Amino acid sequence: MRFGFSTPFLTLRLRLPSLPKRFSFGSLLWLIALAAALLAWRRDHLEQQREIARLRGDLMLRDRANARWGVEQLLGEPDTNTYGDVATAWAPGTTDGQPEWIIVDYAEDVSPKSIEVYETYNPGALVKASIFDSFGREVVVWEGTDPTPAGAAGGVSKLPVSTVWSTRKVKIYLDSPAVPGWNEIDTIGLVDADGKTHWPINATASSAYGGRESSRGYTAGGGTVYYRGLGSRMIVEEEEPLLEVE
């Protein structure tokens, strides 16, 4: 393929590789089939991850009462009825040792209008929030200064969200070293366009003071179901308590 132009003083000609004269119908069908297979694999993969999250959340709820200050405490509606150092809220593994993050999953896709973080002890560390779209990509939807200031007893930090993406997974970031003390969180609500608040069914965090994801033990009642995540695999086994908590 050639094209060019000329002036009284300059002539320019370019030669590009020739395009195929004929694109077979069979090749087109093959490409369509490949795209369909990739989309189906992605859909099934996401559905598998959602099912693992749901099952993991069910197991966490089973021992929630024994997981003091663990990620288990982030599940469901708020249940910490007073501000302060209360075991029914999540707490990081250390006081001010590192920046922290929390990821929570919801039961269904939500078109979010706001994220509500229930801070119950030493608030003010919240600095960023993101959602994950249907392709699993993280999208930052809020960044700034925590609406609940440091020094307050606690509060609900309402973060406005403006996005075209629906989601069933939220991540928040805490600058824990900037706010001294245990930065404790009861739960994270996700509010949709109709004003309905959705509550977490599963949670993970960068660290936790107690519960399954902590090096500290928890009281086990009559055989504890233990979950260990291995990518898309799951192992459920009986485990003896690591430490009896009075």
C-alpha positions in Angstrom: 0.0 0.0 0.0 1.4 3.4 -1.0 0.3 6.9 -0.4 2.0 10.3 -0.5 1.8 14.0 -1.4 3.9 16.5 -3.2 4.6 20.2 -3.4 6.7 22.2 -5.8 9.6 21.8 -3.4 9.0 18.4 -1.7 7.7 15.0 -2.6 6.9 12.4 0.2 5.9 8.8 -0.4 5.3 6.1 2.2 4.9 2.4 1.8 3.0 0.4 4.3 2.7 -3.4 4.7 -0.1 -4.7 2.6 -3.3 -5.8 4.4 -4.6 -9.3 3.7 -6.8 -9.2 0.6 -9.2 -11.7 2.1 -10.0 -12.4 5.8 -11.6 -15.8 5.9 -15.0 -16.3 7.6 -13.5 -19.3 9.5 -10.8 -17.0 11.1 -13.5 -14.6 12.2 -15.5 -17.3 13.8 -12.4 -18.6 15.5 -11.7 -15.2 17.0 -15.3 -14.8 18.2 -15.2 -18.2 19.8 -11.9 -17.4 21.6 -13.3 -14.1 22.9 -16.5 -15.9 24.1 -14.4 -18.5 25.9 -12.2 -15.9 27.6 -15.3 -14.0 28.8 -16.9 -17.2 30.0 -13.7 -18.1 31.9 -13.6 -14.6 33.5 -17.2 -14.8 34.5 -16.8 -18.3 36.1 -13.6 -17.2 37.8 -15.3 -14.2 39.4 -18.2 -16.3 40.4 -15.9 -18.8 42.0 -14.2 -16.1 44.0 -17.5 -14.8 45.1 -18.6 -18.2 46.3 -15.3 -18.6 48.2 -15.9 -15.2 49.9 -19.4 -16.3 50.9 -18.3 -19.6 52.3 -15.4 -18.0 54.1 -17.8 -15.4 55.6 -20.1 -18.2 56.8 -17.2 -19.9 58.6 -16.1 -16.6 60.1 -19.6 -15.9 61.5 -19.6 -19.3 63.1 -16.8 -18.3 65.5 -17.3 -14.6 65.5 -18.0 -14.4 69.2 -14.6 -16.0 69.9 -12.6 -13.7 67.6 -12.0 -10.7 69.8 -10.8 -7.7 67.7 -10.5 -10.0 64.6 -11.6 -9.3 61.0 -14.7 -11.5 61.9 -16.0 -8.4 63.8 -16.3 -6.5 60.5 -19.1 -8.7 59.2 -22.8 -7.7 59.3 -24.5 -4.7 60.8 -22.9 -2.5 63.5 -22.9 -4.3 66.9 -20.4 -2.2 68.9 -22.8 -0.2 71.0 -20.3 2.1 72.7 -17.1 4.0 71.7 -13.9 2.7 73.2 -11.6 -0.4 73.2 -14.4 -3.0 72.6 -13.7 -6.5 71.4 -16.7 -6.5 69.0 -14.7 -4.2 66.6 -11.7 -5.0 64.4 -8.4 -3.7 65.6 -5.0 -3.8 63.8 -2.3 -6.1 64.8 -0.2 -3.3 66.4 -0.7 0.3 67.6 0.7 2.6 64.9 3.1 -0.1 63.6 2.2 0.3 59.9 -0.4 1.6 57.5 -3.4 -0.7 57.4 -6.0 -1.8 54.9 -9.3 -3.6 55.0 -11.2 -5.4 52.2 -14.9 -6.3 52.6 -17.2 -8.3 50.3 -20.9 -7.9 49.8 -23.6 -10.4 48.8 -24.6 -8.6 45.6 -23.6 -6.0 43.0 -24.2 -2.5 44.3 -24.3 0.8 42.4 -22.6 2.7 45.3 -23.5 6.3 46.4 -21.5 6.3 49.6 -19.2 4.2 51.8 -19.9 4.4 55.6 -17.0 3.4 57.9 -18.1 2.9 61.6 -15.1 4.0 63.6 -15.4 3.1 67.3 -12.0 3.9 68.8 -9.2 6.4 67.9 -10.8 7.5 64.6 -9.2 9.8 62.0 -6.8 7.5 60.2 -9.0 6.9 57.1 -7.2 8.3 54.0 -8.5 6.4 50.9 -11.3 4.1 49.7 -11.6 2.1 46.5 -14.0 -0.4 44.9 -13.4 -3.3 42.6 -15.2 -3.4 39.3 -16.7 -6.5 37.5 -13.2 -7.2 36.0 -11.6 -7.2 39.4 -9.8 -3.8 38.9 -9.3 -1.5 41.8 -10.9 1.9 41.3 -10.1 4.7 43.8 -13.4 6.5 44.6 -12.4 8.7 47.6 -9.2 10.1 49.0 -8.7 12.8 51.6 -9.0 13.6 55.3 -11.1 11.4 57.5 -14.5 13.0 58.1 -14.3 11.8 61.7 -11.4 13.8 63.1 -8.6 12.4 65.3 -9.4 13.0 68.9 -13.1 12.3 68.6 -14.5 9.4 70.6 -15.7 7.8 67.4 -18.2 8.3 64.5 -19.5 7.2 61.1 -17.3 8.5 58.3 -19.5 8.9 55.3 -17.5 8.9 52.0 -19.4 10.1 48.9 -18.9 7.9 45.8 -19.4 9.0 42.2 -18.7 6.2 39.7 -20.2 4.3 36.8 -19.0 1.0 38.2 -21.1 -1.4 40.3 -19.2 -3.4 42.9 -19.5 -6.0 45.6 -16.0 -5.4 47.1 -14.6 -2.3 48.9 -11.2 -1.5 50.2 -10.3 1.2 52.7 -6.8 2.5 53.7 -5.8 3.7 57.2 -2.7 5.8 58.0 -2.5 4.1 61.4 0.9 5.7 62.4 -0.6 9.2 62.0 -3.3 8.6 64.6 -1.9 7.1 67.9 -3.6 4.2 69.5 -5.7 1.3 68.4 -7.7 2.5 65.3 -10.8 0.2 65.7 -13.6 -0.3 63.2 -16.9 -2.0 63.7 -18.1 -2.5 60.1 -18.3 -0.8 56.7 -21.6 -0.1 55.1 -22.1 0.3 51.3 -25.1 2.5 50.4 -26.8 2.1 47.1 -28.7 4.6 44.9 -32.0 3.8 46.7 -30.5 4.5 50.1 -30.3 0.9 51.2 -27.2 -0.1 53.2 -25.5 -3.3 52.4 -23.3 -5.0 55.0 -20.2 -7.1 54.6 -20.4 -10.9 54.3 -16.6 -11.5 54.3 -13.5 -9.5 55.3 -9.8 -9.5 55.1 -7.2 -7.1 56.5 -3.5 -6.3 56.5 -3.4 -7.4 60.1 -5.7 -8.0 63.1 -5.2 -8.0 66.8 -7.3 -11.2 67.3 -9.2 -13.9 65.4 -8.1 -16.4 62.7 -5.8 -14.0 60.9 -3.8 -13.1 64.0 -0.9 -14.8 65.7 -2.9 -14.4 68.9 -5.3 -17.1 69.8 -9.0 -17.2 70.4 -11.4 -19.2 72.4 -12.6 -22.2 70.5 -15.9 -23.9 71.3 -16.3 -27.6 70.7 -14.1 -27.9 67.6 -13.4 -24.9 65.5 -13.8 -24.8 61.7 -10.7 -23.2 60.3 -10.3 -21.7 56.9 -7.0 -21.3 55.0 -7.1 -19.5 51.6 -4.9 -21.0 48.9 -5.7 -19.0 45.8 -8.9 -20.6 44.5 -8.5 -23.6 46.7 -9.9 -24.0 50.2 -9.0 -26.3 53.1 -11.4 -26.8 56.0 -10.1 -28.7 59.0 -10.5 -29.0 62.7 -8.0 -27.1 64.8 -7.3 -27.0 68.5 -7.4 -23.6 70.1 -4.1 -21.7 70.1 -4.8 -19.9 73.4 -7.6 -20.0 75.9 -8.8 -16.4 76.6 -10.4 -15.8 79.9 
